[in-house]
Amino acid sequence: MRKTILMLINGFGVERSDSAEVYSSKLMPNLDAMTKTYLFGTLSTPAGDYNNGYKLFSISGKGKGYEDEIDMLIFDKHLDRNKILQDVKNSITAENNLHIFYALEDDAKINQMREFLRIINGTKDKRVFVHLILTGTSTANYAAISKVLNKLSFELGAYCKVGIIVGKNKINSDDMLRTFYREFGEHWNEAEKKIDVLRNEIVNPENAGVFMVNKGFALKENDSVLFMNYDDVEMDRFFSDFTKMPVKLFSLYPFKDNIPHMFTKDLEINGSFAGLIEKHQIKILVLTTQDRVNDINFYLNGMEKKKSPNIAYAVNDISLFATKESTIDIFEKNNFDGYIIDYQVGLYNKMDMIKGDLQKIDTVIKSISEASQEKNYTFIISSLYGMHAPVMDGVVQKVVNFSGKVPCIFQSNDFTKKEYSLNSGNIYALTLTFLTNINDEVKSNKLVHKLSGLEKMLSKNK
């Protein structure tokens, strides 16, 4: 077990362009220094309040094995044993192409795509085209889409080429059919420029019209098609049209009758936070306010009113972490593997009170960061949701908009910025990374990513 501290500054998030300025390096110099020194990234969260935040933190909302089974096989280096994946690999010859239709909302699953391509085209001699189906519902998704395009172009370009990019609401259009069959239509050699146009014209990804990035992908007889169907996409007309010729079909998850698929979606809810830690014998101490204990306990136990034997609660207080020495004393004298330090900002609709809370929390950050560095703890800072509310700045009403994205900082002596980075993800991914860092047996790290040689080179040039 590795001692790991997770600080949640709930209500705090990445400021939107329409937000009154709250965060600054002067307000939180210790947090600001950590973003420059340690692994730093952002997480997406649809939560807008405390309870929904803890619900999403505790329960994935996905079925058992929906995505975790793939990650588990990658972690154990057993993904290449999947029979259907081997069938996909063997279906490609020198005369035919493989078309991968990849449902893309963000870059959270790019590591899975990397492993699939490595197995399918490890010798880099097969013609593989990836067609991106954009499913994002906000222009904010374009940042993650750009990351995927960069990885596909630079890191994975030897394994595949990007063929078509289209929004999921346009996949049944005549334009899509013309493009896929005949390569007629809009062509952008530099997909990034087209993405910028869509972003500037405020076209949500799911509504993007079809355009080509490369040529040579037109569907022909005996080609193979793999549906990376992470998200549900309605494509009946497109599907029925292109299957009029003989092609070999496969999918990641169940898609259409008689199409071989690699994994099965199980609708049973994945285990709660309490279930995971009990399974792996992890002991957690949650420090929070007295009035929030029952709510947090309810959600950490999978929305059940019971007490987990592996979770204890204590009253949080700024004075507990007044110095590095007092902080070490707390963590060393208490026999817990993980600590969740729970804060909430934005309880009062006054700007000076929000900033005052953040300043106090910043002093705690300094003590825990110094203690973690000395004692080799892992220290993670994030939030479960960002507030979006009117506040009074003196006599002037302003809007604080932290919604949608929250920061994530990962301090570890073992996982340095030179060798690792943070993937994008959601707050359940934060849970799995927190628990995997405590105990390797959880095997569900979602966020910490070891840099490839190319990524290291690119990061040096930034």
N, C-alpha and C positions, 0 to 999 in steps of 0.2 A: 504494500500500500504506500502511495505517495501522498503526503499531506498537501491538500489543495484548498485554497480559499477562493470563494466566489463572492464578489461584492456586486450587489444589484442596486443600482441607483434608479429605482423605478420612477417613471415619468420623464426621465432624461433621455434625450435622443439626438439624432442628427438634425440640425436646424434646416427647415425648408426655406426656399427663397423668399416666401412671404412672411417669415417669422421675424418678430422683433428680436434683436440681437441679445442673447443671454450669455452664452458661453464665450469665454475669451481666455487666452493664455495667461493674462494677468489675473483673472478671477480664479483659475484653477491651474497654477503653475506646475504642480506635481503630476496631475493627470496629463497635462500637455507634454511634460518631459517624458512620461511613459509611452505616449503615442510615437515619439521619435526614437525611443531606445528599444522597445520590445515589439512583438508582433501586434499589428493593429489592422482591424478591418471593420466591416459593418454587417449587421444581421437584419433581416427583414422580419417584421412582426405586424400582423393585422390587428393585434390587441390595442384597445384604446383605454383600458382601465386595469386596475390592480388584479381583480379576480380573473378576468379573461387571460391576463398575462400569465398568472400561475397555472391556469388550466392548460394553456398551450405549452408551458414549460414542463408540465408533468406528464401529459398524455399526447402522443404523437398525432392522433387522429388518423393515422394510416393503419392498414391491416398488418398483421404479423407477416414478416418477410416481404412486405411490399417493396421496400428499397433496401432494408437492412440485410436481407439475404444476399443480395448482390455484393454489398460492401463486405459482408462476412467472408464470402468466397474470395474476394480480392485480397482481403487482409490475410487470409490463410493460403493465398496463391493457389487456389483450387478452381478458379473460374473456368480455366481451360478444360476442365473435366465435364462441363455441361454439354450433353449430347447434341442438343439443338444448335448450340453455338458452333460445334464442330461440323454439323451438317451445313450450316451457313458457309463456313470456311470452304468446305469441300464442294459446294455448289458452284463456286466461281472458277471459270476456266479462262484461257487466253482469249477466247472469242466473246465472252459475255461479261457484263458489268454487274456490280452489286450496287443497288440503290438503298441507302439508309434514310428513312424518313424519321427525323429526330424532333420530337415535340419539345420545344425550348421555351421556358419561362425565364430562367436565370441560369447562372453558371454553377449551381450547386452539384450537378451530376456530371460535370465534365471529366472528372477522374474515372467515372464508370465508362464514359465514351472512350477515353484513352486506353483503358484495358481491353475493351471489346475490339478496338482497331488493332491493338498490338497482337491479339490472338488471331483475328481474321486475316490480317495482312502483314504478319511479322516479317516476311521476306520482302515486303514493299514492291512486289511485282504484279499485284492485282489491280484492276481498275475499280476503285471504290469511290462512289459519289455520295456525299452527305447532303440531303435536302432539308433545310431547316423550316419547321412549321412553328411560327411565333405564336405563343399563347398568352403573352403578358397583357394585362389590362390597363397598364399605365405607362406613360412615356419614361418613367423612372426605370423601367425594365431595360431600356436601351443600353445603359451602362454595362449591365451584366452580359447582354447580347454581344456587345463589342468585345468583351473579354473572351467569350467563346470563339468569335471570329478570329481574334488574334491567335488563340491557341491552335485552332484548326489550320490557320495559314502558316504559322511559323513553327510551332512545335510538332504538329501532326500532319503537316503538309506532305510529307513523304508517304504517309499511309492512305491519304484520301484527298479529294478535292471537294470544295463546296459547289454544288450545282445550282439549286434553286433556293430562294428564300421567299416565303409567303406567309401571310397572316392566316390563322386557322379559319377565319370567316370568309376567306377568299379562295379556299382550296377547291371548292366545287365550281369555280367560275370557268367560263370559256377561255379566258386568258391563261389560266393554269393548264388546261388541257392542251392548248396550242403550244405553250412553252415546253411542256414535258414530252410531247410527241415529236414536235418539229423544231424546237429551239427557236421559235418565233417570239419576239417580244422585247421588253425592256432589258438592256444589258449594261451592267456596271462592273467594270474590271476591279474597281476599288469599292467593295461593299461598305466600307466605313463611311464613305461620302454619301451613299444612299441612306444609311442609317441616320446621319446628321440631318439630311433633308426631312426624313420622316419625323425626327425629334422636333425640328424647328417648325414643321407644319402641324405639330401636335396630333399626329396620327398614332393612335395606340397600336402596339405591335400586332395584336390579334386582327386588326383591320388593314394591315399592310398589303398592298397589291403585289403580285408575283414579279420577281425580277431574277435574271440570271447573273451568276458571278463568273462561272467558267462555261465552256461548251464541251460537246462530245458526250453528253449524258443521255441523249434521246433514247427512250425506251425501245428495245428491240426484243425479238423472240429469244426465249431461254435466258433472259436476264434474271437475276435474283433480287428480291426485295425484302428488306428487314424493317419492320415498324418498331421504332424505339418509342412505344406509346406510353410514356409516363403520364401524360394528360389526355383526357377524353377529347377527341377531335372528330367532329361530324364530317365524314368524307365519302358518303355513300355513292354519289354520282361519279366522283373521280375514281373511286375504287372499282366500281362496276365497269367503267369505261376501259381502264388500262388492263383489266384482267380478261379482256376479250381475246388477247393473244396469250400463248403459252408462256407463263413465267413461274418461277419458283418463289413461294411466299413463306415468310417467317415473321414472328413477332416476339417482342420481349414479354408482354403479358397477354392474356386472352384478348383477341381482337375480333375475328370473324370465325364462323364455324369452319372446321377442317384446316385451319392454318396452324401449323406447329408453333407452340410458344415455349419460352425458356423457363418462365416462372409463373406461379399462380397467385393471384390476389386472394387473400383471406380476409374477410370482412370483420373478423374478430378484432377488437381493440387491442393494440399493443400495450404491454404492461405499463403501469404508472411508475412514477419516480420511486415511490415506496416499494413497489414490487421489484424493481430493478436492484435497489440497494439491498433488499432482503435476500434476493437470489445470490448476490455476490458478497454478502456479509460486510457491507460498507456501513460505517456508523457516521451519521451526520448530525451536526449541531447547527440549528438555525437561530440566529440572533435577530430579534425583531421587537416591535412594540407589543405590549400586553394585549392590546385590543385587536391585533391582527393574527394572533396565534391560531385561533380556531379556523379562520378563513384559509390561511396557508396550509394548515394540517389537512383540511378537507380536500384541497386540490392535490396536494402531494400524495395523498392516499387514493387518487383516482376518483375523486368526488364521492368518497365514502366517509361517514362519520365514525372513524375508528382511530386508534393510536398505533402507529408503527413502532415496534420495539427497537428499530434502528434509527429513529429520528428523535432528538431531544430539542427542547426549546429553552432559550434564555432571553432575558430582556437586554436589548441593545442599548448602548450608551456611548456617546462620543468619548467620554473620559476613559473608557476601557483601553483605548488605543492612543493614549496621550503621547507615548514615547515608543521607540523601537523596543526597549527593554520590557516595558509592560505588555507590549503586543506578543513578544516571544513567550513571556510568562504564561499568557492565556493559552496559546496554542500548545505549549509543551506540557502544561499541567493537566490539560483535558484530554482524555483518551478518545479522540474522534479522528476519523480519516479525512473528512471534508467539513468545511464550514461555509454556511451561506449567511452573509452579512446583509441584512435587508434594510434598505432605506427607501423613503418615498419623498419626492419633491413635488411642489405644486399643490400642496394641500390648501394653501391660501392664495387668493388671486391678487397677490401683490408682488411686483417685480423684485423689490428689495428683499423680500422674505425668501423668494426662490433663490436669488443670488447668495443670500446669507447661508441658506442650507447647503448650497454647493461649495461654498468656501469652507464650511466646517467639515464636510465630507472629504475635501481635498487634504486637510490635515491628517485625517485617518489614512488616506491613501499613502501619504509619505511614510507613516510609521509601518504600515503593513508591507509596503514595497521594500523598505530597508530590512525589515525582519525576514522577509522571504528570500532576499538576496543572500543574507548571512546564513540562514538555516536551510537553504535549498528547498523552500516551499515553492509551489506553483501558485501564482496570484492572478486571478481572472477578474476583470471588471466589465460589466455590461449592464443591460436594463431589459426588462420584459416588455415595456411599452413606452411610447413617447407621448407626452401630453399635447393636446391641441385645444387651447382654451383662451378666452380673453383674460387679460390681467391688467391691473392698474399700475402704471409707471408714474408715480406722483399723482397728478390730477388727470393724466392722459391715459385713455384706454388703448391697449395694444393687443396683438394676438401673438401668443407663443405657439409655434407649430413644430413640434418634435416628432410628428407622426410618421409611421411607416418604417423608419430605419433607426437602429440604435447602434452605438459603438460597441466594439469588443476589443479588449486589450488582454494579451496573454503574456505574462511575465514568467519566464522559466530560465534557469541557468543551463538547462539541457537543450532547449529549443530556441536557438538564437536566430536573430534576424538575417544573419548571413546564410543560414542553411534552410530556413523554413519561412512560410508565409501562412496567412489565414485565408481559407476559402470563404466565399459567401455562403450564407446558410440562414436558418431560422432559429428561433429560440429553443426549439426542441433539439436542434443540432448542438446548441450550447450545453444542454443537459447531458447529452451523450458524450461530448468532449470532456466535460467536467468529470463525469464518472469514469470514463476510460482512462483519464489521466491519473485518477486515484488507484484504479485496479485494471491492469491490462486485460483481465478476463472478460470485461464488458465488451471489448472488441468493437466499439462503435464510434470511434473518433470521426467526427464529421468536418472539423474545421482546420486542424493543423495539417499543413501540407508540406512535404519535403521538396525543396526546389530542385528542378532539373538543371543540368549544366547550362542550357540555353536561358532559363529563367534567371539564373545567377548572373549571367553575362548582361542580360537586359536590365536587371536591377542595378548593376554597377553603372550603367550608362544613363540612368535617370537623373 
